[in-house]
Amino acid sequence: MPLNRFFVLVEGELDRRNSPVPVPAPESTKLGFFRSVFGYSFLMDGLMRKLGYESLWYARGWEDRRVHTDRARISCLLLDRVSELALAADIEVILLAQYLEREVVGPQTSEVKNVLECAAQSSIGIVDMHTHLREIAESNPAELGLLYFEQSHMTAHGNALVARILFDYLIKNHHVMWTSPSISSHN
């Protein structure tokens, strides 16, 4: 079953909505004339992204509907749930905060800061990529561009950077015992 559910606040508590998820109409999953003609063209894909028509290109249009304005509060309540479940199962949770390219050229939003504070208060470990990516954006904007594909998804280079930073966090916080391989010289 798809997981297109969402939560709203009702009297300060989480209330799950859109469950079960409605089954889409069969015609909504067809490619349509435009996509059938242009197929999986890399050029058209890039053009549609740049022009802001991803919804038409990928799914014959989709609807974005804001159902509430309590994103940070709902995120905090969900982090509390995750923390409680992790504590009961005796496991540690780490929140990896990643960002779109456009989100690292300026200061971190107060909404993101609030969610990260909630994670910390819930004893959830945090690996926040904002500082790392912002430093790259300020020192070498061209390098920042190499970390992203079309300003959204990370490239292999970007994923390698995230993996290295996450690995460093795991070692620093004693989640992974790592001894660097030594190079021995033979005389």
C-alpha positions as CSV (number, residue, x, y, z in Angstrom):
1,M,0.0,0.0,0.0
2,P,1.5,3.4,-0.9
3,L,2.5,5.7,2.0
4,N,1.0,9.0,0.8
5,R,-0.4,9.7,4.2
6,F,0.0,12.9,6.1
7,F,-0.7,14.2,9.6
8,V,-2.5,17.2,10.9
9,L,-2.7,18.6,14.4
10,V,-6.0,18.1,16.2
11,E,-6.1,19.5,19.7
12,G,-2.3,19.4,19.8
13,E,-2.2,15.7,18.9
14,L,-1.2,14.0,15.6
15,D,-4.1,12.8,13.5
16,R,-3.2,10.6,10.4
17,R,-5.1,11.4,7.3
18,N,-5.5,10.0,3.8
19,S,-5.5,6.5,5.1
20,P,-6.1,4.3,3.2
21,V,-4.6,6.2,0.3
22,P,-7.0,6.6,-2.6
23,V,-6.2,4.5,-5.7
24,P,-5.3,6.8,-8.6
25,A,-7.5,6.8,-11.7
26,P,-5.9,4.6,-14.5
27,E,-5.6,7.6,-16.9
28,S,-3.4,9.5,-14.4
29,T,-0.6,7.0,-14.8
30,K,-0.4,7.2,-18.6
31,L,2.3,9.1,-20.3
32,G,0.1,11.3,-22.4
33,F,0.7,12.7,-25.9
34,F,3.6,15.1,-25.1
35,R,5.6,12.5,-23.1
36,S,4.9,9.8,-25.7
37,V,6.3,12.0,-28.5
38,F,9.4,13.2,-26.6
39,G,10.0,10.0,-24.7
40,Y,12.8,10.0,-22.1
41,S,14.7,12.9,-23.7
42,F,17.5,14.3,-21.4
43,L,17.1,17.6,-23.2
44,M,13.4,17.8,-22.6
45,D,13.8,16.7,-19.0
46,G,16.3,19.5,-18.4
47,L,14.1,22.0,-20.2
48,M,11.0,21.1,-18.3
49,R,12.8,21.3,-15.0
50,K,14.3,24.7,-15.8
51,L,10.9,26.1,-16.9
52,G,9.2,24.7,-13.8
53,Y,6.9,22.2,-15.5
54,E,8.1,19.0,-13.8
55,S,4.6,18.1,-12.8
56,L,3.5,18.0,-16.4
57,W,6.6,16.2,-17.6
58,Y,6.6,13.5,-14.9
59,A,3.0,12.8,-14.2
60,R,0.8,14.6,-16.6
61,G,0.4,17.2,-13.8
62,W,-0.1,16.8,-10.1
63,E,-1.7,18.8,-7.5
64,D,0.2,20.4,-4.6
65,R,-2.2,21.1,-1.8
66,R,-1.0,22.5,1.6
67,V,-3.1,20.8,4.2
68,H,-1.7,22.7,7.2
69,T,0.9,25.2,8.3
70,D,2.2,23.2,11.2
71,R,5.1,21.4,9.4
72,A,7.7,22.0,12.1
73,R,5.4,21.1,15.0
74,I,4.2,17.9,13.2
75,S,7.8,17.0,12.5
76,C,8.7,17.5,16.1
77,L,5.8,15.2,17.3
78,L,6.9,12.6,14.8
79,L,10.5,12.8,16.0
80,D,9.2,12.3,19.5
81,R,7.5,9.1,18.3
82,V,10.6,7.8,16.6
83,S,12.7,8.6,19.7
84,E,10.3,6.6,21.9
85,L,10.2,3.6,19.6
86,A,14.0,3.7,19.3
87,L,14.5,3.9,23.1
88,A,12.1,0.9,23.5
89,A,14.1,-1.1,21.0
90,D,17.4,0.1,22.4
91,I,18.6,1.6,19.1
92,E,20.0,5.0,18.3
93,V,18.5,7.2,15.6
94,I,20.4,9.7,13.6
95,L,18.7,12.5,11.6
96,L,20.6,13.3,8.4
97,A,19.5,16.8,7.3
98,Q,20.1,17.3,3.6
99,Y,19.2,20.4,1.5
100,L,18.5,21.5,-2.1
101,E,21.2,23.5,-3.6
102,R,19.2,26.8,-3.3
103,E,18.7,26.1,0.4
104,V,22.4,26.3,1.3
105,V,23.3,29.6,-0.3
106,G,21.6,31.5,2.5
107,P,21.1,31.1,6.2
108,Q,19.3,28.0,7.6
109,T,15.6,28.7,8.0
110,S,14.1,29.0,11.5
111,E,11.7,26.1,10.7
112,V,14.6,23.8,10.0
113,K,16.4,25.0,13.1
114,N,13.3,24.3,15.2
115,V,13.1,20.7,13.8
116,L,16.8,20.1,14.5
117,E,16.3,21.4,18.1
118,C,13.4,19.0,18.5
119,A,15.6,16.1,17.3
120,A,18.3,17.1,19.8
121,Q,15.7,17.4,22.6
122,S,14.5,13.9,21.7
123,S,18.1,12.5,22.0
124,I,18.3,11.9,18.2
125,G,21.7,12.3,16.8
126,I,22.0,15.0,14.1
127,V,24.2,15.2,11.0
128,D,23.3,18.6,9.5
129,M,24.7,19.1,6.0
130,H,23.9,22.8,5.9
131,T,27.1,24.1,7.4
132,H,29.3,21.9,5.2
133,L,27.4,22.8,2.0
134,R,27.2,26.5,2.9
135,E,31.0,26.6,3.3
136,I,31.4,25.1,-0.1
137,A,28.9,27.5,-1.6
138,E,30.8,30.5,-0.2
139,S,34.3,29.3,-1.0
140,N,33.7,27.6,-4.4
141,P,30.2,27.9,-6.0
142,A,31.3,25.8,-8.9
143,E,32.1,22.9,-6.6
144,L,28.7,23.2,-5.0
145,G,27.2,22.8,-8.5
146,L,29.1,19.6,-9.0
147,L,27.4,18.1,-5.9
148,Y,23.9,18.4,-7.3
149,F,22.0,17.2,-10.4
150,E,19.7,20.0,-11.6
151,Q,19.9,21.7,-8.1
152,S,17.9,19.0,-6.4
153,H,19.3,15.4,-6.2
154,M,22.8,14.8,-5.2
155,T,25.3,13.5,-7.8
156,A,27.7,10.7,-7.0
157,H,30.2,13.4,-5.9
158,G,27.6,14.9,-3.6
159,N,26.6,11.5,-2.1
160,A,30.3,10.7,-1.5
161,L,30.6,13.9,0.5
162,V,27.5,13.1,2.5
163,A,28.8,9.6,3.1
164,R,32.2,10.9,4.3
165,I,30.6,13.4,6.7
166,L,28.2,10.7,8.0
167,F,31.1,8.3,8.5
168,D,33.1,10.9,10.3
169,Y,30.1,11.5,12.6
170,L,29.7,7.7,13.3
171,I,33.4,7.4,14.2
172,K,33.5,10.5,16.3
173,N,30.5,9.3,18.3
174,H,31.8,5.8,18.7
175,H,29.1,4.1,16.6
176,V,31.8,2.6,14.3
177,M,35.2,1.3,15.4
178,W,37.6,2.1,12.6
179,T,41.3,1.7,12.4
180,S,42.8,3.2,9.3
181,P,44.6,0.6,7.2
182,S,48.3,1.0,7.6
183,I,50.7,0.8,4.8
184,S,53.7,-1.3,5.6
185,S,57.0,-0.9,3.8
186,H,59.1,-3.8,2.9
187,N,62.9,-3.4,2.7
